[in-house]
Amino acid sequence: MGGVSSLTPPRVLTVAGSDSGGGAGIQADLKTMLALGVHGMSVIAAVTAQNSLGVQGYWELPPEAVRAQLDSVLGDIGAQAIKTGMLASPVLVETVAAALAAYDAPVVVDPVGVSKHGDSLLAPEAVDTLRTRLLPVATVVTPNLWEVEQLTSIKVEDERDLRRAADAVLALGPRWALVKGGHLPGEPVDLLTDGEREHRFRAERLDNRHTHGTGCTLASAIASYLALGQDVPEAVGSAKRYVTGAIGLGFPLGSGIGPVDHAWQWR
């Protein structure tokens, strides 16, 4: 696992796609990890050509390249938590799931299916692999309402549907489901449950359209707080507070949707 001194911060690994615009994906993950005091490491599964207007294209890495990155990091440095994001194709989902199933650390799965702009980031045939291979190894899975529907066919139309949706996600095998209800009308509410305990996280709706990278940032923040020793409900609560601050100070970039501010606590 490599030599670890008392000066070494907890280590968190992100397995995701690169966002050339710097607001989401691997770049958002590493910025979040730095902001929260952990050492971020990355396995790049895909490269996107992306800016404030959308995703112009993406290219998957070969599975052997993804597997080699996983082996390099986990075999030598190790991780106290792992976050997955854009995995693009069935073979990459399979490759990552196999590696994580064999590694003992909490896994936060952001089941990325579509970008903020509505661009697809997951091949349709990969959805079933995500359901059957990756979700069973997840400690926490963090779908938005569109991803819930993609995974379970349940359409969430108001807050009363959140628990039914979360239970359907839990049936796929993760230990905890965090269903993000930010797209519902009214006050945003997210529901976290392990099937027995239930926590609802509310936040005021912020009048800021610059929210690119919100999902990546939240999942990375949860992984960071898990690595710092918090339990799942605590980690989600801490991550929600961090993301709410980051959304509040999201800034314009290019001529489209700008990113959240990962460094908001320092400004």
Backbone hydrogen bonds, N-H to C=O, Kabsch-Sander energy under -0.5 kcal/mol:
donor,donor_aa,acceptor,acceptor_aa,energy
8,T,5,S,-1.7
12,V,39,H,-2.7
13,L,81,A,-2.1
14,T,41,M,-2.8
15,V,83,K,-2.8
16,A,14,T,-0.6
16,A,43,V,-1.8
18,S,46,A,-2.5
20,S,18,S,-0.6
20,S,48,T,-0.6
22,G,19,D,-2.0
26,I,17,G,-2.9
27,Q,24,A,-0.7
28,A,24,A,-1.5
29,D,25,G,-2.5
30,L,26,I,-2.6
31,K,27,Q,-2.0
32,T,28,A,-2.5
33,M,29,D,-2.4
34,L,30,L,-2.2
35,A,31,K,-2.5
36,L,32,T,-1.8
37,G,34,L,-1.2
38,V,33,M,-2.3
39,H,10,P,-3.2
40,G,38,V,-0.7
41,M,12,V,-2.3
43,V,14,T,-2.9
45,A,16,A,-3.3
45,A,43,V,-0.6
46,A,16,A,-0.8
47,V,59,W,-2.6
48,T,18,S,-1.6
49,A,57,G,-3.0
50,Q,48,T,-0.7
51,N,54,G,-2.4
54,G,51,N,-0.9
56,Q,49,A,-2.8
56,Q,54,G,-0.6
57,G,49,A,-1.2
59,W,47,V,-2.4
61,L,45,A,-2.7
65,A,62,P,-1.0
66,V,62,P,-1.7
67,R,63,P,-2.9
68,A,64,E,-2.1
69,Q,65,A,-1.9
70,L,66,V,-2.3
71,D,67,R,-2.7
72,S,68,A,-2.5
73,V,69,Q,-2.4
74,L,70,L,-2.7
75,G,71,D,-1.9
76,D,72,S,-1.1
77,I,72,S,-0.5
77,I,73,V,-1.8
78,G,73,V,-2.5
80,Q,11,R,-3.0
81,A,11,R,-1.0
82,I,106,P,-2.3
83,K,13,L,-3.1
84,T,108,V,-2.7
85,G,15,V,-2.7
88,A,121,L,-0.6
89,S,87,L,-2.8
93,V,89,S,-2.4
94,E,90,P,-2.6
95,T,91,V,-2.2
96,V,92,L,-2.5
97,A,93,V,-2.8
98,A,94,E,-2.3
99,A,95,T,-1.6
100,L,96,V,-2.5
101,A,97,A,-2.3
102,A,98,A,-0.8
103,Y,100,L,-1.5
105,A,103,Y,-1.3
108,V,82,I,-3.1
109,V,107,V,-0.6
109,V,140,V,-3.0
110,D,84,T,-2.6
110,D,108,V,-0.6
112,V,110,D,-2.7
115,S,119,D,-3.1
118,G,115,S,-2.2
121,L,113,G,-2.5
122,L,113,G,-0.9
123,A,88,A,-3.1
126,A,123,A,-2.4
127,V,123,A,-0.5
127,V,124,P,-1.2
129,T,125,E,-0.5
130,L,126,A,-2.4
131,R,127,V,-2.3
132,T,128,D,-2.6
133,R,129,T,-2.6
134,L,129,T,-1.0
134,L,130,L,-0.5
135,L,130,L,-2.3
137,V,134,L,-1.6
138,A,135,L,-1.6
139,T,107,V,-2.7
140,V,107,V,-1.9
141,V,176,W,-1.6
142,T,109,V,-2.4
145,L,180,K,-0.6
148,V,144,N,-2.5
149,E,145,L,-1.9
150,Q,146,W,-2.1
151,L,147,E,-2.3
152,T,148,V,-2.8
153,S,149,E,-2.0
154,I,148,V,-0.6
155,K,153,S,-0.5
156,V,154,I,-0.6
157,E,155,K,-0.6
161,D,158,D,-2.1
162,L,159,E,-1.4
165,A,161,D,-2.2
166,A,162,L,-2.7
167,D,163,R,-2.7
168,A,164,R,-1.7
169,V,165,A,-2.0
170,L,166,A,-2.7
171,A,167,D,-1.7
172,L,169,V,-1.7
173,G,170,L,-2.1
175,R,138,A,-1.8
176,W,139,T,-1.4
177,A,193,T,-2.6
178,L,141,V,-2.9
179,V,177,A,-0.6
179,V,191,L,-2.7
180,K,143,P,-2.5
180,K,178,L,-0.6
181,G,179,V,-0.7
181,G,189,V,-0.8
184,L,181,G,-2.1
190,D,201,F,-2.3
191,L,179,V,-2.3
192,L,199,H,-3.2
193,T,177,A,-2.1
194,D,197,R,-1.3
195,G,197,R,-0.6
199,H,192,L,-2.9
201,F,190,D,-2.7
202,R,200,R,-0.6
203,A,188,P,-1.5
206,L,204,E,-0.6
208,N,206,L,-1.9
211,T,209,R,-1.7
212,H,258,G,-2.4
214,T,211,T,-1.7
217,T,213,G,-2.6
218,L,214,T,-2.5
219,A,215,G,-2.2
220,S,216,C,-2.3
221,A,217,T,-2.3
222,I,218,L,-2.5
223,A,219,A,-2.2
224,S,220,S,-2.3
225,Y,221,A,-2.6
226,L,222,I,-2.3
227,A,223,A,-2.2
228,L,224,S,-1.5
229,G,226,L,-1.5
230,Q,225,Y,-2.3
235,A,231,D,-3.0
236,V,232,V,-2.5
237,G,233,P,-2.2
238,S,234,E,-2.7
239,A,235,A,-2.5
240,K,236,V,-2.6
241,R,237,G,-1.8
242,Y,238,S,-2.0
243,V,239,A,-2.7
244,T,240,K,-2.5
245,G,241,R,-1.8
246,A,242,Y,-2.0
247,I,243,V,-2.7
248,G,244,T,-2.1
249,L,245,G,-1.1
250,G,247,I,-1.8
251,F,259,P,-1.8
256,G,253,L,-0.9
257,I,52,S,-2.4
258,G,256,G,-0.5
260,V,212,H,-1.7
261,D,246,A,-2.3
262,H,260,V,-0.9
264,W,261,D,-1.4
266,W,263,A,-2.0
267,R,263,A,-0.5
267,R,264,W,-1.1
